[in-house]
Amino acid sequence: MNPRAGVLFAAGALLAGTVTALPASASPAPRPPTTPADRSAGAPEAGPTTRPAAPLIWKSCGSKRYPRLECGTLKVPLDHDDPKSRTISLALSRVPHTARTSQGPLLVNPGGPGGSGLSMAGFVAASLPPKLAAQYDVIGFDPRGVGRSEPALNCRPGHFEPVRHDSVPRDAATESAGVERARAFAAACGAKYGDLLRHIDTVSAARDLDAIRRALGAERVNYFGYSYGTYLGAVYAKLYPERVRRFVLDSMVDPEGVWYRDNLAQDFAFDTRHKAFMAWVAEHDTAYGLGADPAAVEAAWYRMRDELRTAPAGDKVGPAELEDTYLPGGYYNGYWPQLAEAFAAYVKEEDTALLIAAYEDLGASDASSDNGYSVYAAVQCRDAAWPRDWRVWRADNWVAQLKAPFSTWNNAWYNAPCAFWPVEPRTPVDVTNDKVPPMLLFQATDDAATPYEGGVSLHRAVGGSRLVVEEGGGNHAVTLGGNACLDAHLVRYLESGTVPRAAAGTGEADAACAAAPAPKPAAKKTATSRAVPAPAPAPATETETATGGAALHRLLGHRG
């Protein structure tokens, strides 16, 4: 469940002043009066207008797409239990409010763990209705260890360099190679960041959120988190229930399964989603020519995988890299036309050019994704206990592989460093909560990265929350991606705190929206004519031409 780390800022963009967070014991600013809109909606009071004792210093770092974006940094203790310990810095971004009356800060997080959130502030502010966005200071941030925050982790550069061993361990030698690779990653993290790893976890990140709130001078905070950001938000709400104003959580992590069980659940969900992609390719046989039988199309995909084991495409794409390339299709069906073209060209024409291009666009790793993966591993391995006996991993993943062969072992190796992690795990936070205002939750029924059951689980755990479901939707992260029904619920909530009426009895959906239509095949292109966007770090490049769901998923990255 990790990101191919989202989109970072261009080098040199974060040249802003720094402020040190007030200690947690500092007195909060006075509570402001309730706004008329809040009173009519029965929502809590609006965010404060009082200034912090040491205000953040913001400087312009806008891009062509997000020209009003500003950046700053905040120093926080590495160890929040020891405020006099060494400090680390958090990179922040902001689109300031322009309305006469502010609803306070809206902190946004793209998930991961390990995803950069700096560009997310610009995306959210630009995607909300202008009148609503003008009422919030939209705040993005790179969590500790990520991106422009310092220090930024990169445990083992090149860990995902192609061509890796086949993810499915068909013999003892392949399995041993995978185990040693995972062990080497864990050891490298311990050697480079032994003093940091105890403090790279969700609880520490949640305490960072409260340091940001204090630096902003806010009595309470609004929050909008996708994917892992839902778990971060739930943990924050448990630790600081009195600081919660309006919380939007989209595509929920199951808090009862962090993290080993959640990852096993993903394996089955991604296999189901991959089958949905195969059925879509079959439905569009006239475009792709791979046959109208979904089972036959799927068999052709696995034959392609087998062939790449002995003859990797362009010395870059073997079976593991093929899985890396097609896994994003489980997050967002907007990638299906690109992936189907590459699949068809390989099968029908023995042409690997489009496959290599798709890998470089969607599956290849670079320094930013190495950073994202390092933080992903650090957080998940520290957050909760994982089996330390490799025999448990072997048994569980072979059971899953028999029913869900698409990405089970790829996911197992992704998480395998946790079997050898050099820092002992924390006890997961019980996020059960009846002390917060109503939260608004969104979940697609066929989401693979965070399966539907997790949304129901979190909904039941957080008293007064409301769950809006995208019926039949398979994309991960569903608001601000083009579904007008979902976005209408989001806008009403951020405007006034209004939530759907609670459904009686089931503890499941309180409101439902139909899924957006599946994509249509793209106009056929050749490898030379196809414009393949490079995984660049700046919001003004890769995401410049993307809108809606495409822009959102470029920011969220994959596996997050």
C-alpha positions as CSV (number, residue, x, y, z in Angstrom):
1,M,0.0,0.0,0.0
2,N,2.6,2.5,-0.8
3,P,2.9,5.3,-3.2
4,R,5.1,5.6,-6.2
5,A,5.7,8.9,-4.5
6,G,3.5,11.6,-5.9
7,V,4.6,14.8,-7.5
8,L,7.2,16.9,-5.6
9,F,8.1,20.5,-6.1
10,A,10.8,21.7,-8.5
11,A,14.2,22.0,-7.0
12,G,14.7,25.3,-5.3
13,A,11.0,26.1,-4.9
14,L,11.1,25.9,-1.1
15,L,13.1,28.9,-0.2
16,A,11.0,30.2,2.6
17,G,11.4,31.3,6.2
18,T,11.3,28.9,9.0
19,V,9.5,28.9,12.3
20,T,9.8,26.6,15.2
21,A,6.6,25.0,16.5
22,L,5.3,26.1,19.9
23,P,5.4,23.4,22.5
24,A,2.4,21.3,22.8
25,S,1.6,22.8,26.2
26,A,1.3,26.3,24.8
27,S,-2.1,27.9,25.4
28,P,-4.4,27.7,22.4
29,A,-5.8,30.9,20.8
30,P,-9.2,32.0,22.0
31,R,-12.2,30.3,20.4
32,P,-13.8,32.5,17.8
33,P,-17.6,33.0,17.6
34,T,-19.7,30.6,15.5
35,T,-20.5,31.8,12.0
36,P,-24.2,32.0,10.9
37,A,-23.6,29.2,8.4
38,D,-22.2,26.9,11.1
39,R,-25.1,27.7,13.4
40,S,-27.6,26.8,10.7
41,A,-25.8,23.5,10.0
42,G,-25.3,22.5,13.6
43,A,-21.6,22.4,12.9
44,P,-18.8,23.4,15.3
45,E,-17.4,26.9,15.4
46,A,-15.3,28.4,12.6
47,G,-11.5,28.4,12.6
48,P,-9.8,31.2,14.5
49,T,-8.5,34.4,13.1
50,T,-6.0,35.0,15.9
51,R,-2.4,35.0,14.9
52,P,0.2,32.6,16.3
53,A,2.9,33.9,18.6
54,A,5.5,33.0,15.9
55,P,3.7,33.2,12.6
56,L,4.9,31.1,9.6
57,I,6.7,33.0,6.9
58,W,5.3,32.3,3.5
59,K,6.9,33.1,0.2
60,S,5.6,32.6,-3.3
61,C,6.4,29.3,-5.0
62,G,3.6,29.3,-7.6
63,S,3.6,27.4,-10.8
64,K,1.8,28.0,-14.1
65,R,-1.0,25.8,-12.9
66,Y,-1.1,26.9,-9.3
67,P,0.2,30.5,-9.4
68,R,-1.1,31.5,-5.9
69,L,0.8,28.7,-4.1
70,E,3.1,29.8,-1.3
71,C,5.7,27.8,0.7
72,G,7.2,27.8,4.1
73,T,8.9,25.5,6.6
74,L,8.2,24.5,10.2
75,K,10.7,23.0,12.6
76,V,9.3,20.4,14.9
77,P,10.9,18.1,17.5
78,L,12.0,14.7,16.2
79,D,10.7,13.2,19.4
80,H,7.5,15.0,20.5
81,D,7.8,13.5,23.9
82,D,11.1,15.3,24.3
83,P,10.6,18.9,23.0
84,K,14.2,19.7,23.6
85,S,15.4,16.9,21.3
86,R,16.8,17.7,17.9
87,T,14.5,19.3,15.4
88,I,13.5,18.3,11.9
89,S,11.8,20.5,9.3
90,L,8.4,20.1,7.6
91,A,7.9,21.6,4.1
92,L,4.6,23.3,3.8
93,S,2.5,24.9,1.1
94,R,-0.5,27.2,1.1
95,V,-3.1,28.7,-1.1
96,P,-4.4,31.5,1.2
97,H,-8.1,32.4,1.5
98,T,-9.3,35.5,-0.2
99,A,-12.9,35.7,1.2
100,R,-13.6,38.3,3.9
101,T,-14.5,35.5,6.3
102,S,-12.3,32.5,6.6
103,Q,-13.3,29.0,7.7
104,G,-9.7,28.4,8.8
105,P,-7.0,26.1,7.5
106,L,-7.8,23.0,5.4
107,L,-4.9,20.6,5.7
108,V,-4.7,18.1,2.7
109,N,-2.8,14.8,2.5
110,P,-2.5,12.6,-0.6
111,G,-1.8,9.4,1.3
112,G,1.1,6.9,1.0
113,P,2.6,6.8,3.5
114,G,5.4,8.6,1.8
115,G,3.4,10.8,-0.6
116,S,4.4,14.4,-1.0
117,G,1.5,16.8,-0.3
118,L,2.9,20.1,-1.5
119,S,1.2,20.2,-4.8
120,M,-2.0,18.8,-3.3
121,A,-2.8,22.3,-1.8
122,G,-2.9,23.8,-5.3
123,F,-4.9,20.9,-6.7
124,V,-7.6,21.0,-4.0
125,A,-7.9,24.8,-4.1
126,A,-8.2,24.8,-7.9
127,S,-10.7,21.9,-7.9
128,L,-13.2,23.2,-5.4
129,P,-15.7,25.9,-6.5
130,P,-13.9,29.2,-6.3
131,K,-16.3,30.7,-3.8
132,L,-15.7,27.8,-1.5
133,A,-11.9,27.6,-2.0
134,A,-11.7,31.3,-1.2
135,Q,-13.0,30.6,2.4
136,Y,-10.1,28.3,3.3
137,D,-6.3,28.5,3.7
138,V,-5.6,25.2,1.9
139,I,-2.4,23.8,3.4
140,G,-0.2,21.1,1.9
141,F,2.7,19.5,3.6
142,D,5.4,16.9,3.1
143,P,5.2,14.6,6.1
144,R,8.4,13.9,8.1
145,G,11.0,12.2,6.0
146,V,9.2,13.0,2.7
147,G,10.3,15.1,-0.2
148,R,11.3,18.7,0.8
149,S,11.0,18.0,4.5
150,E,14.4,17.4,6.1
151,P,15.9,15.0,6.6
152,A,14.4,13.1,3.6
153,L,14.8,9.3,3.7
154,N,16.3,7.3,0.9
155,C,17.4,4.0,2.4
156,R,18.7,2.1,-0.6
157,P,18.8,4.1,-3.8
158,G,18.1,2.0,-6.8
159,H,16.2,-0.7,-4.9
160,F,13.7,-1.0,-7.7
161,E,16.2,-0.9,-10.6
162,P,15.2,-3.2,-13.4
163,V,15.2,-6.1,-14.0
164,R,14.3,-7.6,-10.7
165,H,13.8,-11.2,-10.0
166,D,10.4,-12.7,-10.8
167,S,8.1,-11.7,-8.0
168,V,6.6,-15.2,-7.8
169,P,9.2,-17.4,-6.1
170,R,8.9,-20.6,-8.2
171,D,12.0,-22.1,-6.6
172,A,14.1,-21.8,-3.4
173,A,16.8,-19.7,-5.1
174,T,14.3,-17.0,-6.3
175,E,12.7,-16.9,-2.8
176,S,16.1,-16.6,-1.1
177,A,17.0,-13.7,-3.4
178,G,13.8,-11.9,-2.5
179,V,14.3,-12.4,1.2
180,E,17.9,-11.2,1.0
181,R,16.9,-8.1,-1.0
182,A,14.3,-7.3,1.6
183,R,16.7,-7.9,4.5
184,A,19.3,-5.6,2.7
185,F,16.8,-2.8,2.5
186,A,15.9,-3.0,6.2
187,A,19.5,-3.2,7.1
188,A,20.3,-0.1,4.9
189,C,17.6,1.9,6.6
190,G,18.9,1.0,10.0
191,A,22.4,1.9,9.1
192,K,21.6,5.2,7.6
193,Y,18.7,6.4,9.8
194,G,18.9,4.4,13.0
195,D,18.3,7.6,15.1
196,L,15.2,8.5,13.0
197,L,13.3,5.3,12.5
198,R,11.7,5.2,15.9
199,H,10.1,8.6,15.0
200,I,8.9,7.9,11.5
201,D,5.4,6.6,12.1
202,T,1.7,7.7,12.0
203,V,1.5,8.9,15.6
204,S,4.5,11.2,15.1
205,A,3.0,12.5,11.8
206,A,-0.3,13.2,13.6
207,R,1.6,15.1,16.3
208,D,3.3,17.0,13.4
209,L,-0.2,18.0,12.2
210,D,-1.0,19.5,15.5
211,A,2.3,21.4,15.4
212,I,1.2,22.8,12.1
213,R,-2.2,23.7,13.5
214,R,-0.5,25.6,16.4
215,A,1.9,27.4,14.0
216,L,-1.1,28.5,12.0
217,G,-2.8,29.9,15.1
218,A,-5.9,27.7,14.6
219,E,-8.0,26.6,17.5
220,R,-9.3,23.7,15.3
221,V,-8.4,22.3,12.0
222,N,-10.2,21.1,8.9
223,Y,-8.6,18.1,7.1
224,F,-9.0,16.4,3.7
225,G,-7.1,13.1,3.4
226,Y,-7.0,10.4,0.7
227,S,-6.0,6.7,1.2
228,Y,-3.4,6.5,3.9
229,G,-4.3,10.1,4.7
230,T,-7.6,8.7,6.0
231,Y,-5.7,6.7,8.7
232,L,-3.5,9.7,9.5
233,G,-6.7,11.8,9.9
234,A,-8.4,9.1,12.1
235,V,-5.3,8.9,14.3
236,Y,-5.1,12.7,14.7
237,A,-8.8,12.8,15.6
238,K,-8.3,10.2,18.3
239,L,-5.3,12.0,19.7
240,Y,-6.8,15.5,19.5
241,P,-10.6,15.2,19.3
242,E,-11.1,18.7,20.6
243,R,-9.1,20.1,17.6
244,V,-11.3,18.5,14.9
245,R,-13.6,20.8,12.9
246,R,-14.5,19.3,9.5
247,F,-12.8,16.1,8.3
248,V,-13.1,14.6,4.8
249,L,-11.7,11.1,4.4
250,D,-11.7,9.5,1.0
251,S,-10.9,5.8,0.4
252,M,-10.4,4.4,3.8
253,V,-7.7,2.3,5.3
254,D,-9.2,-0.5,7.4
255,P,-8.0,0.5,10.9
256,E,-8.5,-3.0,12.1
257,G,-6.0,-4.5,9.7
258,V,-2.9,-2.2,9.8
259,W,-0.8,-3.2,8.2
260,Y,-0.2,-6.9,7.5
261,R,-3.8,-8.0,7.1
262,D,-4.7,-4.9,5.1
263,N,-2.0,-5.8,2.5
264,L,-3.2,-9.3,2.2
265,A,-6.8,-8.0,1.6
266,Q,-5.4,-5.8,-1.2
267,D,-4.1,-8.8,-3.0
268,F,-7.6,-10.2,-3.6
269,A,-9.1,-6.8,-4.4
270,F,-6.4,-5.9,-7.0
271,D,-6.8,-9.3,-8.7
272,T,-10.5,-8.6,-9.0
273,R,-9.8,-5.2,-10.4
274,H,-7.3,-6.6,-12.9
275,K,-10.0,-9.0,-14.0
276,A,-12.3,-6.0,-14.5
277,F,-9.6,-4.5,-16.7
278,M,-9.3,-7.7,-18.7
279,A,-13.1,-7.7,-19.2
280,W,-13.0,-4.1,-20.4
281,V,-10.3,-5.0,-23.0
282,A,-12.5,-7.9,-24.2
283,E,-15.5,-5.6,-24.4
284,H,-13.5,-3.4,-26.7
285,D,-12.2,-6.2,-28.9
286,T,-12.8,-4.0,-32.0
287,A,-10.2,-1.6,-30.7
288,Y,-7.6,-4.0,-29.3
289,G,-8.2,-7.3,-31.2
290,L,-7.4,-9.6,-28.3
291,G,-10.7,-11.4,-28.3
292,A,-14.1,-11.0,-26.7
293,D,-13.7,-13.6,-24.0
294,P,-12.3,-12.0,-20.7
295,A,-10.8,-15.3,-19.6
296,A,-8.9,-15.7,-22.9
297,V,-7.7,-12.1,-22.7
298,E,-6.5,-12.7,-19.1
299,A,-4.7,-15.8,-20.2
300,A,-2.9,-13.8,-22.9
301,W,-1.8,-11.3,-20.3
302,Y,-0.2,-14.1,-18.2
303,R,1.5,-15.5,-21.3
304,M,3.0,-12.1,-21.8
305,R,4.2,-12.2,-18.2
306,D,5.8,-15.6,-18.7
307,E,7.6,-14.5,-21.9
308,L,9.0,-11.5,-20.2
309,R,10.7,-13.7,-17.6
310,T,13.1,-15.0,-20.2
311,A,13.1,-12.0,-22.5
312,P,12.6,-8.7,-20.6
313,A,11.3,-5.9,-22.9
314,G,14.2,-3.5,-23.6
315,D,16.1,-5.0,-20.7
316,K,13.7,-3.1,-18.5
317,V,10.4,-4.9,-18.2
318,G,10.4,-8.3,-16.7
319,P,7.5,-9.9,-14.8
320,A,7.9,-7.7,-11.7
321,E,8.2,-4.5,-13.7
322,L,5.1,-5.6,-15.7
323,E,3.2,-5.9,-12.5
324,D,4.5,-2.5,-11.4
325,T,3.2,-1.1,-14.7
326,Y,-0.2,-2.6,-14.6
327,L,-0.9,-2.1,-10.9
328,P,-1.8,1.6,-11.5
329,G,-4.7,0.4,-13.6
330,G,-6.1,-1.0,-10.4
331,Y,-6.1,2.5,-8.9
332,Y,-7.5,4.4,-11.8
333,N,-9.3,3.2,-14.9
334,G,-8.1,6.3,-16.8
335,Y,-4.9,4.4,-17.4
336,W,-6.7,1.4,-19.0
337,P,-6.5,2.7,-22.6
338,Q,-2.8,3.2,-22.4
339,L,-2.2,-0.2,-20.8
340,A,-4.5,-1.9,-23.3
341,E,-2.6,-0.4,-26.2
342,A,0.7,-1.7,-24.8
343,F,-0.7,-5.1,-24.1
344,A,-2.2,-5.4,-27.6
345,A,0.9,-4.2,-29.4
346,Y,3.0,-6.8,-27.5
347,V,0.6,-9.7,-28.2
348,K,-0.4,-9.0,-31.7
349,E,2.8,-7.4,-33.1
350,E,5.6,-8.5,-30.8
351,D,6.1,-4.7,-30.4
352,T,7.5,-3.8,-26.9
353,A,7.8,0.0,-27.5
354,L,4.5,0.9,-26.0
355,L,5.0,-1.5,-23.1
356,I,8.4,0.1,-22.3
357,A,6.8,3.6,-22.6
358,A,4.0,2.5,-20.2
359,Y,6.6,1.2,-17.7
360,E,8.6,4.4,-17.8
361,D,5.4,6.4,-17.3
362,L,3.6,4.4,-14.7
363,G,6.0,1.8,-13.2
364,A,9.6,3.0,-13.1
365,S,11.2,4.3,-10.0
366,D,13.3,7.4,-9.5
367,A,14.8,9.3,-6.6
368,S,11.4,10.7,-5.4
369,S,9.8,7.3,-5.5
370,D,12.8,5.8,-3.7
371,N,12.2,8.4,-1.0
372,G,8.5,7.7,-0.9
373,Y,9.1,3.9,-0.6
374,S,11.6,4.5,2.2
375,V,9.1,6.5,4.2
376,Y,6.4,4.0,3.4
377,A,8.4,1.1,4.8
378,A,9.5,3.2,7.8
379,V,5.9,4.1,8.7
380,Q,4.2,0.8,8.1
381,C,7.0,-1.3,9.7
382,R,7.0,0.9,12.8
383,D,3.2,1.5,13.1
384,A,2.3,-2.1,13.9
385,A,3.7,-5.6,14.3
386,W,4.5,-7.8,11.3
387,P,5.3,-11.5,11.3
388,R,9.0,-11.9,12.0
389,D,9.0,-15.6,10.9
390,W,9.3,-15.7,7.1
391,R,7.5,-19.0,7.1
392,V,4.3,-17.1,8.0
393,W,4.7,-14.8,5.0
394,R,5.4,-17.8,2.7
395,A,2.3,-19.7,3.8
396,D,0.0,-16.7,3.7
397,N,1.1,-15.4,0.4
398,W,1.0,-18.8,-1.4
399,V,-2.6,-19.1,-0.1
400,A,-3.4,-15.7,-1.6
401,Q,-1.5,-16.4,-4.8
402,L,-3.6,-19.4,-5.6
403,K,-6.8,-17.2,-5.7
404,A,-5.2,-13.8,-6.6
405,P,-2.1,-14.3,-8.8
406,F,-2.0,-10.7,-10.3
407,S,0.1,-8.9,-7.6
408,T,0.2,-11.0,-4.5
409,W,3.9,-11.8,-4.4
410,N,4.8,-8.4,-5.8
411,N,3.0,-6.8,-2.8
412,A,4.6,-9.3,-0.5
413,W,8.1,-8.3,-1.5
414,Y,7.1,-4.7,-1.3
415,N,6.4,-5.1,2.3
416,A,8.9,-7.8,3.2
417,P,11.5,-5.4,4.8
418,C,9.0,-5.3,7.7
419,A,9.9,-8.9,8.5
420,F,13.5,-7.7,9.3
421,W,12.9,-4.1,10.4
422,P,15.5,-2.9,12.9
423,V,13.1,-1.0,15.1
424,E,10.4,-2.6,17.3
425,P,6.8,-1.8,16.3
426,R,4.3,0.4,18.1
427,T,0.9,-0.7,19.2
428,P,-1.6,0.6,16.6
429,V,-3.9,3.4,17.8
430,D,-7.5,2.4,18.5
431,V,-9.3,5.0,16.3
432,T,-12.7,4.3,17.8
433,N,-14.1,7.8,18.5
434,D,-17.3,9.4,19.7
435,K,-15.9,12.8,20.6
436,V,-15.6,14.5,17.3
437,P,-18.0,16.4,15.0
438,P,-19.5,14.5,12.1
439,M,-16.9,13.4,9.6
440,L,-17.7,12.8,5.9
441,L,-16.3,9.6,4.4
442,F,-16.2,8.5,0.8
443,Q,-15.6,5.0,-0.6
444,A,-16.0,3.2,-3.9
445,T,-17.5,-0.3,-3.6
446,D,-14.8,-1.9,-5.9
447,D,-11.7,0.1,-4.7
448,A,-8.7,-2.3,-4.8
449,A,-6.2,-0.2,-2.8
450,T,-8.5,0.3,0.1
451,P,-11.3,-2.2,-0.1
452,Y,-14.9,-1.3,0.7
453,E,-14.8,-3.2,4.0
454,G,-12.3,-0.7,5.4
455,G,-14.7,2.2,4.7
456,V,-17.4,0.4,6.6
457,S,-15.1,-0.4,9.4
458,L,-13.9,3.2,9.9
459,H,-17.5,4.5,9.5
460,R,-18.6,2.2,12.4
461,A,-15.6,3.2,14.5
462,V,-16.2,7.0,14.3
463,G,-19.4,8.0,15.9
464,G,-21.6,10.4,13.9
465,S,-19.6,9.9,10.7
466,R,-21.4,9.7,7.4
467,L,-20.4,7.3,4.5
468,V,-21.0,8.3,0.9
469,V,-20.5,5.3,-1.4
470,E,-19.7,5.3,-5.2
471,E,-21.8,2.2,-6.3
472,G,-19.9,0.1,-8.7
473,G,-16.9,2.4,-8.7
474,G,-13.4,0.8,-8.9
475,N,-11.2,3.9,-8.7
476,H,-9.2,4.7,-5.6
477,A,-9.7,8.3,-4.4
478,V,-13.1,9.4,-5.8
479,T,-13.8,13.0,-4.9
480,L,-12.5,15.8,-7.1
481,G,-12.1,13.3,-9.8
482,G,-15.1,14.0,-12.0
483,N,-18.1,12.5,-10.2
484,A,-20.5,15.4,-9.8
485,C,-22.7,13.6,-7.3
486,L,-19.8,12.8,-4.9
487,D,-18.4,16.3,-5.2
488,A,-21.8,17.9,-4.4
489,H,-21.7,16.1,-1.0
490,L,-18.1,17.3,-0.5
491,V,-18.9,20.9,-1.3
492,R,-22.0,21.0,1.0
493,Y,-20.0,19.7,3.8
494,L,-17.1,22.1,3.4
495,E,-19.5,25.0,2.9
496,S,-21.6,24.4,6.0
497,G,-20.9,21.1,7.7
498,T,-24.0,19.5,6.2
499,V,-23.9,15.7,6.1
500,P,-26.3,13.2,4.7
501,R,-29.0,11.9,6.9
502,A,-27.8,8.8,8.8
503,A,-29.1,5.5,7.3
504,A,-30.9,3.3,9.7
505,G,-29.6,0.0,10.9
506,T,-26.8,-1.2,8.6
507,G,-23.9,0.9,9.6
508,E,-23.0,1.1,6.0
509,A,-23.8,3.7,3.3
510,D,-25.7,6.8,4.3
511,A,-25.8,8.1,0.7
512,A,-24.8,6.6,-2.7
513,C,-23.7,7.9,-6.1
514,A,-23.5,6.1,-9.3
515,A,-20.0,5.4,-10.6
516,A,-18.7,7.5,-13.5
517,P,-18.7,5.6,-16.9
518,A,-15.7,3.5,-17.8
519,P,-13.2,5.1,-20.2
520,K,-13.4,4.7,-23.9
521,P,-10.5,3.3,-26.0
522,A,-8.1,6.1,-27.1
523,A,-7.4,6.9,-30.7
524,K,-4.7,4.5,-31.8
525,K,-1.2,5.8,-31.6
526,T,2.2,4.5,-32.4
527,A,5.1,4.5,-30.0
528,T,6.7,7.4,-31.9
529,S,3.6,9.5,-32.1
530,R,2.4,8.9,-28.5
531,A,3.2,11.7,-26.1
532,V,4.3,9.9,-22.9
533,P,4.6,12.2,-19.9
534,A,7.8,11.8,-18.0
535,P,7.6,11.3,-14.2
536,A,8.9,14.8,-13.5
537,P,8.9,16.3,-10.0
538,A,7.3,19.7,-10.6
539,P,3.6,20.4,-10.6
540,A,4.1,22.7,-13.6
541,T,5.3,19.9,-15.8
542,E,3.7,16.4,-15.4
543,T,0.3,17.6,-14.1
544,E,0.1,20.7,-16.3
545,T,-2.1,19.1,-19.0
546,A,-4.0,16.7,-16.7
547,T,-7.4,17.6,-15.2
548,G,-9.8,15.9,-12.9
549,G,-9.1,12.2,-12.1
550,A,-5.9,12.2,-14.2
551,A,-4.4,15.2,-12.3
552,L,-5.5,13.7,-9.0
553,H,-3.9,10.3,-9.6
554,R,-0.7,11.9,-10.8
555,L,-0.5,13.6,-7.5
556,L,-1.5,10.6,-5.4
557,G,0.9,8.2,-7.1
558,H,0.4,4.5,-7.0
559,R,0.2,1.9,-4.3
560,G,-1.1,4.6,-2.0
